[in-house]
Amino acid sequence: MSAFKDGLFEGKVAFIAGGTSGINLGIAKRYAELGAKVAVCGRDPEKAARAAEEIGHGAIGMSADVRNFDVIHGAMKNVSEQFGPLDFVVSGAAGNFLAPVNGMSANAFRTVVDIDLNGTFNVFKGCREFLNTPGASLIAITAGQAVNAMQMQAHACAAKAGINQLVRTLALEWGPDVRVNGISPGPIAGTEGMKRLAPNDATRQKHYDRIAMKRWGEIEELAESAVFLSCDSATYITGAILDCDGGSGVGDATPPSLERGLA
């Protein structure tokens, strides 16, 4: 059940990069349900078209690669010409896989940094001239790897740490007119991230043990977090990274053995 009133985002325009699946698609749906005009983009044009149909409410799907500044800039220009200035921009395109540094090529490392970090820069830099200011809200989808090192995630750790600092820097530089924040999801059920980072029962249990709430997160909960950061209730919040992770970033939630503790 949502705490936000119907029609909250009537007259608003939202652009979601990477919005054709998972968490970002969930955010796009929620914005549209609350009245915003929504555009989503992804590299696959057919997937983008299916996402727009799934979102409904007149949403449009576009094919654009966040690694190419000119392409993503052009996509946002087209959206602003069709819908008007952009009120909300979400940068959520990401790539990931499990690999140790010694088993990872330089190109593989570069690809993840290019999609995640450079892509976020391209989206935010590219949207600046099309924003409805003052009052526009930008959100980057980051991850716990930004602050908690994880084996076989050197590429993601580096990229997400960069995203967090980019958020903070842009909050300082654009502060009077534009709010820039991040959302850091924990283990979210039914997402591609869960499939990649927890491909078997053993790794799933390892992730589960760290969750203080002792349940998987839901895409809808991430969408509600994005709504909050975009609405008027958050007008004094910028440069923040909102952890929506069930407490999984706090520490190991597995109780220690009393026998071991007394030994």
C-alpha positions in Angstrom: 0.0 0.0 0.0 1.4 3.4 -1.1 1.5 6.5 1.1 1.4 8.7 -2.0 -1.8 10.2 -3.4 -3.2 9.5 -6.8 -2.2 12.2 -9.4 0.8 13.2 -7.4 2.9 13.6 -10.6 0.3 15.0 -13.0 2.0 17.3 -15.4 5.5 15.9 -14.7 7.8 14.4 -17.2 10.1 11.5 -16.4 13.0 9.9 -18.3 14.3 6.5 -17.1 17.6 5.2 -18.6 17.7 1.4 -18.4 14.0 1.5 -17.7 13.1 -1.5 -19.8 13.3 -4.1 -17.1 13.7 -4.8 -13.4 13.9 -2.0 -10.8 14.0 0.8 -13.4 10.9 -0.5 -15.1 9.2 -0.7 -11.7 10.1 3.0 -11.1 8.8 4.0 -14.6 5.5 2.2 -13.9 5.0 3.9 -10.6 5.8 7.4 -12.0 3.2 6.7 -14.8 0.6 5.5 -12.3 1.0 8.7 -10.4 0.3 10.7 -13.5 3.7 11.5 -15.0 4.5 11.3 -18.7 7.2 8.6 -18.9 9.9 7.7 -21.4 12.2 4.7 -21.0 15.2 3.8 -22.9 17.4 0.7 -23.4 19.7 -0.7 -26.0 17.1 -3.2 -27.4 14.4 -1.4 -29.4 11.9 -4.3 -29.2 12.4 -4.5 -25.4 11.9 -0.8 -25.1 8.6 -1.0 -27.1 7.4 -3.9 -24.9 8.3 -1.9 -21.7 6.3 1.1 -22.9 3.3 -1.1 -23.7 3.6 -2.6 -20.2 3.8 0.8 -18.5 0.8 2.1 -20.4 -0.4 5.7 -19.7 1.0 6.9 -23.0 4.6 6.0 -22.2 7.2 5.8 -24.9 10.1 3.4 -25.3 13.3 4.4 -27.0 16.5 2.7 -28.1 19.6 4.4 -26.7 23.0 3.2 -25.4 24.0 5.2 -22.3 27.7 4.7 -23.3 27.2 7.1 -26.2 26.7 10.6 -25.1 25.4 12.0 -28.4 22.8 9.2 -28.6 21.5 9.5 -25.0 21.5 13.3 -25.3 19.5 13.1 -28.5 17.0 10.7 -26.9 16.3 13.1 -24.1 16.1 16.0 -26.5 13.3 14.1 -28.4 11.5 13.4 -25.1 11.6 17.0 -24.1 10.2 18.1 -27.5 7.4 15.6 -27.2 6.5 15.9 -23.5 8.1 19.1 -22.3 11.0 19.8 -20.0 12.2 16.9 -17.8 11.2 16.9 -14.2 12.6 13.5 -13.2 15.6 11.6 -14.6 16.7 8.2 -13.4 20.0 6.7 -14.5 19.8 2.9 -13.9 21.5 1.2 -16.8 24.0 -1.4 -15.4 26.1 -4.4 -16.3 27.5 -7.0 -14.0 28.9 -10.5 -13.6 30.9 -12.5 -11.1 34.6 -12.7 -11.9 37.9 -12.4 -9.9 40.3 -9.8 -11.1 42.7 -12.5 -12.3 40.0 -13.9 -14.4 38.7 -10.7 -15.8 39.9 -9.0 -19.0 40.6 -5.3 -19.1 37.8 -5.0 -21.6 35.4 -6.7 -19.3 36.3 -4.3 -16.4 36.0 -1.3 -18.8 32.6 -2.4 -20.1 31.0 -2.4 -16.6 32.6 1.0 -15.7 31.5 2.4 -19.1 27.8 1.3 -18.7 27.5 2.1 -15.0 29.7 5.1 -14.3 30.2 6.7 -17.6 26.6 6.0 -18.5 25.4 7.8 -15.4 27.6 10.8 -16.3 26.3 10.8 -19.9 22.7 10.7 -18.7 23.0 13.4 -16.1 25.3 15.7 -18.2 23.1 15.1 -21.3 19.8 15.9 -19.6 20.9 19.2 -18.0 19.8 21.5 -20.7 16.4 19.8 -20.9 15.5 20.0 -17.2 12.5 21.8 -15.7 14.4 24.0 -13.2 14.3 24.9 -10.5 13.0 21.7 -8.9 14.2 18.9 -11.1 15.1 15.6 -9.5 17.9 13.3 -10.7 18.3 9.8 -9.2 21.2 7.3 -9.9 20.7 3.6 -9.1 23.9 2.6 -7.3 24.6 -0.5 -5.1 26.1 -1.6 -1.8 29.3 -2.5 -3.6 30.1 1.3 -3.6 31.0 1.1 0.1 31.2 -2.6 0.9 34.0 -4.4 -1.0 32.9 -7.7 -2.5 35.0 -10.4 -4.0 34.6 -11.0 -7.7 33.0 -7.5 -8.0 36.0 -5.2 -8.5 34.4 -3.7 -11.6 31.1 -3.1 -10.0 32.7 -1.8 -6.8 34.7 0.7 -8.7 31.8 1.8 -10.9 29.3 2.2 -8.1 31.8 4.1 -5.8 32.3 6.5 -8.7 28.5 6.9 -9.1 28.1 7.8 -5.4 30.8 10.5 -5.7 29.4 11.8 -9.0 26.0 12.2 -7.2 27.6 14.2 -4.4 29.6 16.4 -6.7 26.6 17.2 -8.9 24.6 18.0 -5.8 27.2 20.6 -5.0 27.5 22.0 -8.5 23.8 22.0 -9.4 22.3 22.5 -5.9 20.2 25.6 -6.4 18.3 24.3 -9.3 18.6 20.5 -9.4 18.5 17.8 -6.7 20.8 14.8 -7.3 20.4 11.7 -5.2 21.1 7.9 -5.4 19.2 4.8 -4.4 21.2 1.8 -3.3 19.1 -1.4 -3.5 19.8 -4.5 -1.5 18.9 -8.0 -2.7 15.6 -7.5 -4.7 13.5 -10.5 -5.7 13.0 -11.2 -9.3 15.8 -9.0 -10.7 18.6 -9.7 -13.1 21.0 -8.6 -10.3 19.8 -11.4 -8.1 20.2 -13.9 -10.8 23.8 -12.9 -11.5 25.0 -12.4 -7.9 23.1 -15.3 -6.4 23.1 -18.0 -9.0 22.7 -20.9 -6.6 21.3 -21.8 -3.2 24.6 -21.3 -1.4 25.1 -17.7 -2.6 21.4 -16.9 -2.1 21.7 -18.1 1.5 24.8 -16.0 2.0 23.0 -12.9 0.8 19.9 -13.7 2.8 21.9 -14.1 6.0 23.1 -10.5 5.8 19.5 -9.1 5.6 18.4 -7.7 8.9 14.8 -7.7 7.8 15.0 -11.4 6.9 13.2 -11.1 3.6 14.0 -10.2 0.0 13.2 -6.7 -1.1 10.5 -6.0 -3.7 10.8 -3.9 -6.9 7.7 -1.9 -5.7 9.6 -0.8 -2.6 12.4 0.6 -4.7 9.8 2.4 -6.8 8.3 4.0 -3.7 11.7 5.2 -2.7 12.2 6.9 -6.0 8.8 8.5 -5.7 9.7 9.9 -2.3 13.0 11.4 -3.6 11.2 13.0 -6.5 8.2 14.5 -4.7 7.9 17.7 -2.7 8.4 15.9 0.6 12.1 15.6 -0.3 12.8 19.1 -1.5 15.6 19.6 1.0 17.4 16.3 0.2 20.3 16.3 -2.2 23.6 14.5 -2.4 22.1 11.6 -0.4 22.4 7.9 -1.1 19.3 6.2 0.2 19.9 2.6 1.2 16.8 0.5 0.4 18.4 -2.8 1.4 16.6 -4.3 4.4 19.7 -3.6 6.5 21.9 -5.8 4.4 24.6 -3.1 4.2 24.8 -2.7 8.0 26.7 -5.9 8.6 26.3 -9.7 9.0 22.9 -10.3 10.5 23.7 -14.0 11.3 23.7 -14.4 15.1 27.1 -15.7 16.4 27.2 -19.2 18.0 26.9 -18.9 21.7 29.2 -21.9 22.1 31.9 -20.2 20.0 31.3 -16.9 21.9 31.9 -18.6 25.3 34.8 -20.7 24.2 
